[in-house]
Amino acid sequence: MPKDSSLYENQYDVKAGNWPTNYNECVLVLTSQGNISDFLLYTLGLREYSEIQDLVTQFSNGKEVKTPENLGTYNYDDILETTFKLINVNDCYEYDGEYKVWRDKTDNKEYMKNIVENGENLKIVGIVQPKVGATSTMLSSGIYYPDSLTKHVIENAKNSKIVQ
Protein backbone atom coordinates (compact mmCIF):
# COMPACT_ATOMS: atom_id res chain seq x y z
CA MET A 1 0.00 0.00 0.00
CA PRO A 2 1.22 3.53 -0.58
CA LYS A 3 2.85 5.23 2.39
CA ASP A 4 0.29 8.03 2.28
CA SER A 5 -2.87 6.35 3.62
CA SER A 6 -5.01 9.32 2.59
CA LEU A 7 -4.70 7.99 -0.97
CA TYR A 8 -6.86 4.96 -0.18
CA GLU A 9 -8.38 4.82 3.32
CA ASN A 10 -11.33 7.09 2.53
CA GLN A 11 -12.32 4.80 -0.38
CA TYR A 12 -13.10 1.85 1.92
CA ASP A 13 -15.30 0.89 4.84
CA VAL A 14 -13.53 -1.03 7.61
CA LYS A 15 -15.70 -4.11 8.12
CA ALA A 16 -13.60 -5.65 10.90
CA GLY A 17 -10.38 -4.82 12.71
CA ASN A 18 -8.34 -1.86 11.51
CA TRP A 19 -5.87 -0.69 8.92
CA PRO A 20 -2.28 -1.90 9.51
CA THR A 21 -0.24 0.25 11.87
CA ASN A 22 2.91 -1.91 12.03
CA TYR A 23 5.13 -3.38 9.32
CA ASN A 24 4.02 -6.94 10.15
CA GLU A 25 0.29 -6.28 9.73
CA CYS A 26 -1.82 -6.77 6.61
CA VAL A 27 -5.33 -5.92 5.48
CA LEU A 28 -7.72 -8.00 3.41
CA VAL A 29 -9.60 -6.05 0.75
CA LEU A 30 -12.95 -7.50 -0.27
CA THR A 31 -14.65 -6.99 -3.61
CA SER A 32 -17.35 -4.33 -3.83
CA GLN A 33 -19.86 -7.17 -3.28
CA GLY A 34 -18.06 -8.21 -0.07
CA ASN A 35 -16.47 -11.38 -1.48
CA ILE A 36 -13.01 -12.82 -1.93
CA SER A 37 -11.73 -15.10 -4.69
CA ASP A 38 -11.74 -18.85 -4.31
CA PHE A 39 -7.95 -18.81 -4.66
CA LEU A 40 -7.74 -16.47 -1.66
CA LEU A 41 -9.73 -19.01 0.37
CA TYR A 42 -6.85 -21.45 -0.16
CA THR A 43 -4.23 -18.78 0.55
CA LEU A 44 -5.92 -17.97 3.86
CA GLY A 45 -6.10 -21.64 4.83
CA LEU A 46 -9.91 -21.63 4.82
CA ARG A 47 -9.92 -24.40 2.20
CA GLU A 48 -7.55 -27.36 2.00
CA TYR A 49 -4.55 -26.50 -0.15
CA SER A 50 -4.44 -30.07 -1.46
CA GLU A 51 -7.79 -29.38 -3.13
CA ILE A 52 -6.33 -26.65 -5.36
CA GLN A 53 -3.24 -28.77 -6.02
CA ASP A 54 -5.55 -31.51 -7.35
CA LEU A 55 -7.35 -28.98 -9.58
CA VAL A 56 -4.06 -27.72 -11.02
CA THR A 57 -2.87 -31.28 -11.64
CA GLN A 58 -6.12 -32.14 -13.43
CA PHE A 59 -5.81 -29.02 -15.57
CA SER A 60 -2.14 -29.64 -16.45
CA ASN A 61 -2.99 -33.23 -17.42
CA GLY A 62 -5.62 -31.98 -19.84
CA LYS A 63 -8.51 -33.34 -17.79
CA GLU A 64 -11.80 -31.57 -17.29
CA VAL A 65 -11.61 -29.54 -14.11
CA LYS A 66 -14.68 -29.41 -11.90
CA THR A 67 -14.40 -26.74 -9.29
CA PRO A 68 -16.23 -27.17 -5.99
CA GLU A 69 -19.77 -25.85 -6.18
CA ASN A 70 -19.98 -24.82 -2.53
CA LEU A 71 -16.94 -22.89 -1.36
CA GLY A 72 -18.48 -22.33 2.06
CA THR A 73 -19.49 -19.34 4.10
CA TYR A 74 -16.97 -17.51 6.23
CA ASN A 75 -17.17 -14.66 8.70
CA TYR A 76 -14.67 -11.97 9.55
CA ASP A 77 -13.46 -13.81 12.65
CA ASP A 78 -12.37 -16.69 10.38
CA ILE A 79 -10.00 -14.28 8.63
CA LEU A 80 -8.83 -11.78 11.27
CA GLU A 81 -5.56 -12.73 12.93
CA THR A 82 -4.68 -15.19 10.12
CA THR A 83 -0.90 -15.36 10.09
CA PHE A 84 1.66 -15.85 7.34
CA LYS A 85 5.40 -16.25 7.48
CA LEU A 86 7.79 -13.72 6.01
CA ILE A 87 10.65 -15.53 4.35
CA ASN A 88 13.56 -13.36 3.30
CA VAL A 89 15.14 -14.58 0.07
CA ASN A 90 18.63 -14.22 1.53
CA ASP A 91 17.70 -16.81 4.17
CA CYS A 92 17.26 -19.41 1.41
CA TYR A 93 21.02 -19.48 0.82
CA GLU A 94 23.81 -21.00 2.87
CA TYR A 95 27.50 -20.24 2.56
CA ASP A 96 29.73 -23.14 1.51
CA GLY A 97 33.14 -22.36 2.99
CA GLU A 98 34.87 -25.12 1.07
CA TYR A 99 33.92 -23.73 -2.36
CA LYS A 100 33.41 -20.13 -1.18
CA VAL A 101 29.96 -19.85 -2.78
CA TRP A 102 26.42 -19.32 -1.62
CA ARG A 103 24.21 -22.37 -2.24
CA ASP A 104 20.50 -22.19 -2.94
CA LYS A 105 18.78 -24.37 -0.32
CA THR A 106 15.19 -24.06 -1.57
CA ASP A 107 15.16 -27.69 -2.72
CA ASN A 108 16.12 -28.92 0.78
CA LYS A 109 12.80 -29.56 2.57
CA GLU A 110 14.27 -29.74 6.08
CA TYR A 111 16.27 -26.54 5.61
CA MET A 112 13.24 -24.69 4.25
CA LYS A 113 10.97 -26.07 6.98
CA ASN A 114 13.33 -24.55 9.54
CA ILE A 115 13.43 -21.23 7.66
CA VAL A 116 9.62 -21.08 7.58
CA GLU A 117 9.27 -22.03 11.26
CA ASN A 118 11.68 -19.23 12.17
CA GLY A 119 10.23 -16.67 9.77
CA GLU A 120 8.58 -13.52 11.04
CA ASN A 121 4.83 -13.60 11.49
CA LEU A 122 2.64 -11.35 9.39
CA LYS A 123 -1.03 -11.15 10.34
CA ILE A 124 -4.26 -9.84 8.93
CA VAL A 125 -5.54 -7.14 11.27
CA GLY A 126 -8.29 -5.64 9.17
CA ILE A 127 -10.90 -6.35 6.53
CA VAL A 128 -12.07 -3.54 4.28
CA GLN A 129 -14.56 -3.17 1.44
CA PRO A 130 -14.93 -0.44 -1.18
CA LYS A 131 -17.51 2.11 -0.09
CA VAL A 132 -20.91 1.91 -1.73
CA GLY A 133 -20.85 4.00 -4.87
CA ALA A 134 -17.07 4.09 -5.13
CA THR A 135 -16.31 4.28 -8.83
CA SER A 136 -12.55 4.00 -8.56
CA THR A 137 -10.50 2.45 -5.79
CA MET A 138 -6.76 2.13 -5.38
CA LEU A 139 -6.73 -1.43 -4.02
CA SER A 140 -8.36 -4.39 -5.72
CA SER A 141 -9.46 -7.49 -3.82
CA GLY A 142 -6.60 -9.26 -2.05
CA ILE A 143 -4.14 -9.01 0.82
CA TYR A 144 -2.14 -5.81 1.21
CA TYR A 145 0.77 -4.82 3.41
CA PRO A 146 2.09 -1.42 4.40
CA ASP A 147 5.03 0.43 2.87
CA SER A 148 6.92 -0.20 6.12
CA LEU A 149 7.08 -3.95 5.37
CA THR A 150 8.86 -3.23 2.09
CA LYS A 151 11.37 -1.06 3.96
CA HIS A 152 11.80 -3.79 6.59
CA VAL A 153 12.58 -6.41 3.91
CA ILE A 154 15.04 -4.05 2.18
CA GLU A 155 16.86 -3.39 5.47
CA ASN A 156 17.00 -7.11 6.21
CA ALA A 157 18.51 -7.81 2.78
CA LYS A 158 20.96 -4.92 3.08
CA ASN A 159 22.26 -6.28 6.38
CA SER A 160 22.50 -9.91 5.26
CA LYS A 161 25.87 -11.53 4.63
CA ILE A 162 24.99 -12.69 1.13
CA VAL A 163 24.19 -9.13 0.00
CA GLN A 164 27.20 -7.65 1.77
C-alpha positions as CSV (number, residue, x, y, z in Angstrom):
1,M,0.0,0.0,0.0
2,P,1.2,3.5,-0.6
3,K,2.9,5.2,2.4
4,D,0.3,8.0,2.3
5,S,-2.9,6.3,3.6
6,S,-5.0,9.3,2.6
7,L,-4.7,8.0,-1.0
8,Y,-6.9,5.0,-0.2
9,E,-8.4,4.8,3.3
10,N,-11.3,7.1,2.5
11,Q,-12.3,4.8,-0.4
12,Y,-13.1,1.8,1.9
13,D,-15.3,0.9,4.8
14,V,-13.5,-1.0,7.6
15,K,-15.7,-4.1,8.1
16,A,-13.6,-5.6,10.9
17,G,-10.4,-4.8,12.7
18,N,-8.3,-1.9,11.5
19,W,-5.9,-0.7,8.9
20,P,-2.3,-1.9,9.5
21,T,-0.2,0.2,11.9
22,N,2.9,-1.9,12.0
23,Y,5.1,-3.4,9.3
24,N,4.0,-6.9,10.1
25,E,0.3,-6.3,9.7
26,C,-1.8,-6.8,6.6
27,V,-5.3,-5.9,5.5
28,L,-7.7,-8.0,3.4
29,V,-9.6,-6.0,0.7
30,L,-13.0,-7.5,-0.3
31,T,-14.6,-7.0,-3.6
32,S,-17.3,-4.3,-3.8
33,Q,-19.9,-7.2,-3.3
34,G,-18.1,-8.2,-0.1
35,N,-16.5,-11.4,-1.5
36,I,-13.0,-12.8,-1.9
37,S,-11.7,-15.1,-4.7
38,D,-11.7,-18.9,-4.3
39,F,-7.9,-18.8,-4.7
40,L,-7.7,-16.5,-1.7
41,L,-9.7,-19.0,0.4
42,Y,-6.8,-21.5,-0.2
43,T,-4.2,-18.8,0.6
44,L,-5.9,-18.0,3.9
45,G,-6.1,-21.6,4.8
46,L,-9.9,-21.6,4.8
47,R,-9.9,-24.4,2.2
48,E,-7.6,-27.4,2.0
49,Y,-4.6,-26.5,-0.2
50,S,-4.4,-30.1,-1.5
51,E,-7.8,-29.4,-3.1
52,I,-6.3,-26.7,-5.4
53,Q,-3.2,-28.8,-6.0
54,D,-5.6,-31.5,-7.4
55,L,-7.4,-29.0,-9.6
56,V,-4.1,-27.7,-11.0
57,T,-2.9,-31.3,-11.6
58,Q,-6.1,-32.1,-13.4
59,F,-5.8,-29.0,-15.6
60,S,-2.1,-29.6,-16.4
61,N,-3.0,-33.2,-17.4
62,G,-5.6,-32.0,-19.8
63,K,-8.5,-33.3,-17.8
64,E,-11.8,-31.6,-17.3
65,V,-11.6,-29.5,-14.1
66,K,-14.7,-29.4,-11.9
67,T,-14.4,-26.7,-9.3
68,P,-16.2,-27.2,-6.0
69,E,-19.8,-25.8,-6.2
70,N,-20.0,-24.8,-2.5
71,L,-16.9,-22.9,-1.4
72,G,-18.5,-22.3,2.1
73,T,-19.5,-19.3,4.1
74,Y,-17.0,-17.5,6.2
75,N,-17.2,-14.7,8.7
76,Y,-14.7,-12.0,9.6
77,D,-13.5,-13.8,12.6
78,D,-12.4,-16.7,10.4
79,I,-10.0,-14.3,8.6
80,L,-8.8,-11.8,11.3
81,E,-5.6,-12.7,12.9
82,T,-4.7,-15.2,10.1
83,T,-0.9,-15.4,10.1
84,F,1.7,-15.9,7.3
85,K,5.4,-16.3,7.5
86,L,7.8,-13.7,6.0
87,I,10.7,-15.5,4.4
88,N,13.6,-13.4,3.3
89,V,15.1,-14.6,0.1
90,N,18.6,-14.2,1.5
91,D,17.7,-16.8,4.2
92,C,17.3,-19.4,1.4
93,Y,21.0,-19.5,0.8
94,E,23.8,-21.0,2.9
95,Y,27.5,-20.2,2.6
96,D,29.7,-23.1,1.5
97,G,33.1,-22.4,3.0
98,E,34.9,-25.1,1.1
99,Y,33.9,-23.7,-2.4
100,K,33.4,-20.1,-1.2
101,V,30.0,-19.9,-2.8
102,W,26.4,-19.3,-1.6
103,R,24.2,-22.4,-2.2
104,D,20.5,-22.2,-2.9
105,K,18.8,-24.4,-0.3
106,T,15.2,-24.1,-1.6
107,D,15.2,-27.7,-2.7
108,N,16.1,-28.9,0.8
109,K,12.8,-29.6,2.6
110,E,14.3,-29.7,6.1
111,Y,16.3,-26.5,5.6
112,M,13.2,-24.7,4.3
113,K,11.0,-26.1,7.0
114,N,13.3,-24.5,9.5
115,I,13.4,-21.2,7.7
116,V,9.6,-21.1,7.6
117,E,9.3,-22.0,11.3
118,N,11.7,-19.2,12.2
119,G,10.2,-16.7,9.8
120,E,8.6,-13.5,11.0
121,N,4.8,-13.6,11.5
122,L,2.6,-11.3,9.4
123,K,-1.0,-11.1,10.3
124,I,-4.3,-9.8,8.9
125,V,-5.5,-7.1,11.3
126,G,-8.3,-5.6,9.2
127,I,-10.9,-6.4,6.5
128,V,-12.1,-3.5,4.3
129,Q,-14.6,-3.2,1.4
130,P,-14.9,-0.4,-1.2
131,K,-17.5,2.1,-0.1
132,V,-20.9,1.9,-1.7
133,G,-20.9,4.0,-4.9
134,A,-17.1,4.1,-5.1
135,T,-16.3,4.3,-8.8
136,S,-12.5,4.0,-8.6
137,T,-10.5,2.5,-5.8
138,M,-6.8,2.1,-5.4
139,L,-6.7,-1.4,-4.0
140,S,-8.4,-4.4,-5.7
141,S,-9.5,-7.5,-3.8
142,G,-6.6,-9.3,-2.1
143,I,-4.1,-9.0,0.8
144,Y,-2.1,-5.8,1.2
145,Y,0.8,-4.8,3.4
146,P,2.1,-1.4,4.4
147,D,5.0,0.4,2.9
148,S,6.9,-0.2,6.1
149,L,7.1,-3.9,5.4
150,T,8.9,-3.2,2.1
151,K,11.4,-1.1,4.0
152,H,11.8,-3.8,6.6
153,V,12.6,-6.4,3.9
154,I,15.0,-4.1,2.2
155,E,16.9,-3.4,5.5
156,N,17.0,-7.1,6.2
157,A,18.5,-7.8,2.8
158,K,21.0,-4.9,3.1
159,N,22.3,-6.3,6.4
160,S,22.5,-9.9,5.3
161,K,25.9,-11.5,4.6
162,I,25.0,-12.7,1.1
163,V,24.2,-9.1,0.0
164,Q,27.2,-7.6,1.8
